[in-house]
Amino acid sequence: MIRGGRNNITSAPAFSKDAKKLLLCTANSVSVYSVATGLKITSLEGHTTPVTTVIVDLKSDDTFTYCWTSSLDGKIHLWEFSEPKLLKAFDTHLPIYSLVMIPSHVSCSLIAYVSVEDYSTVSKDLFAQIRRFILIEEPLPCGDILKEMEEPKPIVLSPSGELFGVCHNCNIHIWNASFGAPKHLMPKETTLRHTQLISVFAFHPNQKILAAGDVTGRVLIWKDIGNGELASVKSEDDPESSCTTFNWHSAEVTVLNFSSDGALLYSGVKEGDLVVWELDTGKKQLLPKIESPLLYFIFSSDPTLSSGIAALCTANHCVQLYNLLSDHEVSEMQVQVCERNHQPDNDGVRVRKFCFFYLT
């Protein structure tokens, strides 16, 4: 049985490289669980406020298992999570709502991009920022500002580690991290424009393709991203549509991700409908309906899991391992969700369920 804090449902979990461990943001710490047994193995204690991001470093192997965490305390931590042991700590002095780490094959420097809030800014309306920090010895220099927004947005990193972006109202802003690898250069920015509010987006695993879902239920596919501004509708200067649209959902798209080979796209909505699309043909297949809101769609990097694992929030209060194609439940684990600064008891606990689906 897994028990944790409110951030179990507000921050995405992460799987170890071998998919045998599940890392959950649990209030001010990260709890590490066995996927096979559902038992807690250890916890990463060190942050003083809720943890907002946990990222497993793909350099992890059978001997060393590394992960990065960020928190509203402004700290970025590097852990060896099997021991556990805190290896490095960096302080941005700004509350961090989202973090991506640029892999070493893209940048020779240790670079973090964070979504933060800074109320000392001269702008009265744009308190949120996307900033770049080059992680050197403490104290950290002030990070470079890439973009200002009204509120913090989650940052999405492409599987290659070369592209990252945020959705802001009807636009998606994308940066090329490899272009900004030298310290004196800023990443190159591309903007994808749409006519409706964008709720979620995902990068293709090996091509310059991006999928986005909007609040009306449409799924859009942009190709050749990174080559300037692209729109979702036709214009006089662009007689051909800049993107492909899949129409089936009737509600806001909340989860979206490609299969590991990039041939399929999975999309889901709050009502629990989950669809798999063939990217080349646009053909769709409805997957078994989940009778509760869908929050996360998370892949494992383990090549033996052909398409990965989806993490969903459902109604009967368990973390569930499920084989989607065979419609067979493997196991399920309970998650208690407690209000922040409140000690759990029989009267003060709200419960939610995560479902983890093996897409094989």
C-alpha positions in Angstrom: 0.0 0.0 0.0 1.4 3.4 -1.0 0.7 6.4 1.2 1.8 9.9 0.5 1.0 13.6 0.3 -1.1 15.8 -1.9 1.6 16.0 -4.5 0.9 12.4 -5.4 -1.8 13.7 -7.8 -0.4 17.1 -8.6 3.1 16.0 -9.7 3.9 13.3 -12.2 5.7 10.2 -10.8 8.7 8.6 -12.5 9.9 5.1 -13.2 13.4 3.9 -12.7 15.3 3.0 -15.9 14.5 -0.7 -15.5 10.9 0.1 -14.6 11.2 -1.9 -11.3 10.8 1.2 -9.1 8.3 4.0 -8.9 9.3 7.4 -7.6 6.4 9.5 -6.2 6.5 13.1 -5.0 5.1 12.8 -1.5 4.9 16.3 0.1 8.4 17.4 1.0 10.1 14.2 -0.1 10.2 11.6 -2.8 9.2 8.0 -1.9 10.6 5.1 -3.9 8.4 2.0 -4.2 8.8 -1.5 -5.7 6.5 -1.8 -8.8 6.4 -5.6 -8.2 5.2 -5.5 -4.6 3.9 -2.0 -4.0 6.1 -1.7 -0.9 8.0 1.4 0.0 11.8 0.9 -0.4 13.2 4.2 0.7 12.6 7.9 0.6 14.6 11.0 -0.4 14.5 13.5 2.4 16.0 16.9 2.0 13.5 19.4 0.6 11.7 21.7 3.0 8.6 22.4 0.9 6.6 20.2 -1.6 8.6 18.5 -4.3 7.3 19.5 -7.7 9.4 17.4 -10.1 11.3 14.1 -10.0 13.4 13.0 -13.0 15.2 9.8 -13.4 18.6 10.3 -15.0 19.1 7.9 -17.9 22.7 7.5 -17.0 21.4 5.2 -14.2 22.4 1.5 -14.5 22.3 -1.6 -12.4 25.0 -0.1 -10.1 24.1 3.5 -9.8 20.6 5.0 -9.9 20.4 8.8 -10.2 17.5 11.2 -10.1 16.9 15.0 -10.0 14.3 16.7 -7.9 13.0 20.2 -7.6 10.9 21.9 -5.0 9.0 25.1 -4.1 12.0 25.7 -1.7 14.0 26.7 -4.8 16.4 23.8 -4.5 17.5 21.4 -7.3 18.9 18.1 -5.9 20.8 15.2 -7.5 20.3 11.9 -5.7 21.7 8.3 -5.8 18.2 7.0 -4.9 19.0 3.3 -4.2 21.1 4.1 -1.1 19.7 6.9 -0.8 22.3 9.7 -0.9 22.1 13.4 -1.7 25.0 14.0 -4.2 24.6 17.7 -5.2 22.3 20.6 -4.2 21.8 23.9 -6.0 19.7 26.9 -4.8 17.9 29.1 -7.4 16.3 31.1 -4.6 13.0 31.0 -6.5 10.0 28.5 -6.0 10.4 25.9 -8.8 7.1 24.5 -10.3 8.7 22.5 -13.1 12.2 21.3 -14.0 13.9 19.7 -17.1 17.5 18.6 -17.2 19.3 18.8 -20.5 21.2 15.4 -21.1 25.0 15.4 -21.4 24.9 14.3 -25.1 23.1 17.6 -26.0 25.1 20.0 -23.8 28.6 19.6 -22.3 27.5 21.8 -19.4 25.1 20.8 -16.7 22.0 22.9 -17.7 18.6 23.0 -16.0 15.5 24.9 -17.3 13.0 25.7 -14.6 9.5 27.2 -14.4 9.6 29.6 -11.5 7.8 32.5 -9.8 9.5 35.8 -9.1 7.5 38.6 -7.5 10.5 41.0 -7.6 10.0 41.4 -11.3 9.2 44.9 -12.6 6.2 43.6 -14.5 3.0 43.7 -12.4 1.3 40.9 -14.3 4.1 38.5 -15.4 5.3 36.8 -12.3 6.1 33.5 -13.8 9.3 32.8 -15.8 11.1 30.1 -17.7 14.8 30.4 -16.7 18.0 28.7 -17.6 20.5 27.8 -14.9 24.0 26.5 -15.7 24.6 24.3 -12.6 28.1 25.2 -11.4 29.5 25.4 -7.8 27.3 27.3 -5.4 26.1 30.0 -5.2 24.4 29.9 -8.5 24.5 33.0 -10.7 21.1 34.5 -11.6 19.5 32.4 -14.3 18.8 33.6 -17.9 15.1 34.5 -18.5 13.7 32.9 -21.7 10.0 33.9 -21.2 7.7 35.7 -18.8 4.1 34.5 -18.2 1.1 35.2 -15.9 1.5 31.9 -14.0 4.0 29.0 -13.9 3.6 26.3 -16.6 5.0 22.8 -16.8 8.0 22.3 -19.1 8.0 19.4 -21.5 11.3 17.9 -22.7 11.6 15.9 -25.9 12.8 12.3 -25.6 16.0 13.3 -27.5 16.6 16.1 -25.0 17.2 18.6 -27.7 13.8 20.4 -27.6 11.7 21.6 -24.7 8.6 23.8 -24.5 5.6 25.2 -22.6 2.0 25.8 -23.7 0.8 29.3 -23.0 -2.8 30.1 -23.9 -3.2 29.3 -27.6 0.5 28.9 -28.3 3.3 26.5 -27.7 6.7 27.9 -27.3 9.6 25.6 -28.1 13.3 26.0 -27.6 16.2 24.1 -29.1 18.5 23.3 -26.2 21.4 22.2 -28.4 21.5 25.7 -29.9 21.9 27.3 -26.5 24.5 24.8 -25.2 27.3 27.4 -25.2 27.0 29.6 -22.2 26.9 32.8 -24.2 24.0 31.7 -26.5 20.3 31.5 -25.7 18.2 28.6 -27.1 16.5 29.2 -30.4 12.7 29.7 -30.0 9.8 28.5 -32.3 6.1 29.3 -31.8 3.2 27.0 -32.7 0.0 29.0 -32.9 -3.6 27.7 -32.5 -7.1 29.2 -32.3 -8.1 27.5 -29.1 -6.5 27.1 -25.6 -3.9 24.3 -25.6 -4.1 22.0 -22.6 -1.4 19.4 -23.2 1.4 18.5 -25.8 4.0 15.9 -26.4 7.1 15.4 -28.6 7.6 12.6 -31.0 10.4 10.2 -29.9 12.6 10.5 -33.0 11.2 13.0 -35.4 10.5 16.8 -35.3 6.8 16.2 -34.7 4.7 17.6 -31.9 1.1 16.6 -30.9 -1.1 19.0 -28.9 -4.6 18.7 -27.4 -6.9 21.6 -26.8 -9.8 22.4 -24.6 -12.4 21.5 -27.2 -11.1 17.9 -27.6 -9.1 18.3 -30.8 -5.7 16.7 -31.3 -3.3 18.5 -33.6 -0.1 17.2 -35.2 2.6 19.6 -36.3 5.5 18.4 -38.4 8.9 20.0 -39.0 8.8 21.9 -35.8 11.8 24.1 -35.0 11.8 25.8 -38.4 10.1 29.0 -37.5 6.5 29.9 -36.6 3.7 27.5 -37.6 -0.1 27.9 -37.4 -2.9 25.4 -37.0 -5.1 27.0 -39.6 -4.7 28.0 -43.3 -3.6 31.5 -44.3 -3.1 33.4 -47.5 0.6 33.0 -47.1 0.3 29.3 -46.3 -2.3 27.7 -48.5 -1.6 24.3 -47.1 -2.6 23.6 -43.5 0.4 23.6 -41.1 -0.9 20.7 -39.1 -3.1 17.6 -39.1 -6.2 17.5 -36.9 -7.7 14.4 -35.3 -11.3 14.9 -34.2 -13.1 12.5 -31.8 -12.9 13.7 -28.2 -15.8 15.9 -27.1 -14.0 17.3 -24.0 -10.6 18.8 -23.1 -7.6 16.6 -23.8 -5.7 15.9 -20.6 -3.2 13.2 -21.5 -1.2 12.8 -24.7 1.9 10.8 -25.6 3.5 8.9 -28.5 4.4 5.2 -28.4 8.1 4.4 -28.1 8.4 3.8 -31.9 6.4 6.9 -32.7 3.9 5.1 -34.9 1.0 5.6 -32.4 -0.4 8.5 -30.4 -2.4 8.0 -27.2 -4.9 10.7 -26.2 -7.3 10.9 -23.2 -9.8 13.2 -21.6 -11.2 13.9 -18.2 -14.2 11.6 -18.8 -11.9 8.6 -18.9 -11.9 8.0 -22.7 -8.5 6.8 -24.0 -7.8 6.5 -27.7 -4.9 5.2 -29.7 -4.3 6.8 -33.1 -2.3 5.5 -36.1 -0.1 8.5 -36.9 0.2 7.8 -40.6 -3.5 7.0 -41.4 -5.4 8.8 -38.6 -7.2 5.5 -37.8 -8.3 5.3 -34.2 -9.0 2.5 -31.7 -10.9 3.1 -28.4 -9.2 1.5 -25.4 -11.0 0.3 -22.3 -12.8 3.2 -20.7 -11.5 4.5 -17.4 -14.4 5.7 -15.3 -12.5 8.7 -13.8 -10.4 11.7 -14.9 -7.0 11.0 -16.6 -4.1 13.0 -15.3 -0.8 11.5 -16.4 0.6 9.4 -19.2 4.1 8.2 -18.4 6.5 6.0 -20.3 9.3 3.8 -18.9 12.6 3.8 -20.8 12.8 0.0 -20.4 12.9 -1.4 -24.0 11.1 -4.6 -22.8 8.0 -2.5 -22.2 7.1 -1.8 -25.8 5.1 1.4 -25.3 5.5 2.2 -21.6 3.2 2.9 -18.7 0.3 5.4 -18.3 -0.4 6.9 -14.9 -4.0 8.0 -14.4 -6.1 9.3 -11.6 -9.3 7.3 -11.1 -12.1 6.8 -8.7 -11.6 3.7 -6.4 -8.5 5.0 -4.7 -5.7 2.7 -5.8 -2.5 2.7 -7.8 -3.3 0.1 -10.5 -1.0 -1.9 -12.8 -3.0 -2.9 -15.9 -2.3 -4.5 -19.3 -4.4 -2.4 -21.7 -4.5 -4.6 -24.7 -5.5 -7.7 -22.8 -7.8 -5.7 -20.6 -6.2 -7.5 -17.6 -5.5 -5.9 -14.2 -2.1 -6.9 -12.8 -2.2 -5.3 -9.3 -3.2 -2.2 -7.5 -1.8 0.0 -4.7 -3.6 2.5 -2.4 -2.7 6.2 -2.2 -3.9 8.4 0.6 -3.9 12.2 -0.2 -3.6 14.5 2.8 -4.1 18.3 2.8 -0.8 20.1 3.2 0.2 20.9 6.8 -2.5 18.5 8.1 -1.7 15.3 10.0 -3.6 12.3 8.4 -6.3 10.7 10.5 -9.5 8.9 9.9 -11.4 12.1 9.4 -8.9 14.1 7.5 -7.8 12.0 4.6 -9.0 12.2 1.0 -8.1 9.3 -1.3 -7.3 9.2 -5.0 -6.3 6.4 -7.4 -3.4 6.2 -9.9 -3.7 3.6 -12.7 -0.6 2.4 -14.4 -1.2 0.7 -17.7 1.4 -1.5 -19.5 0.9 -0.7 -23.2 2.5 -3.8 -24.8 
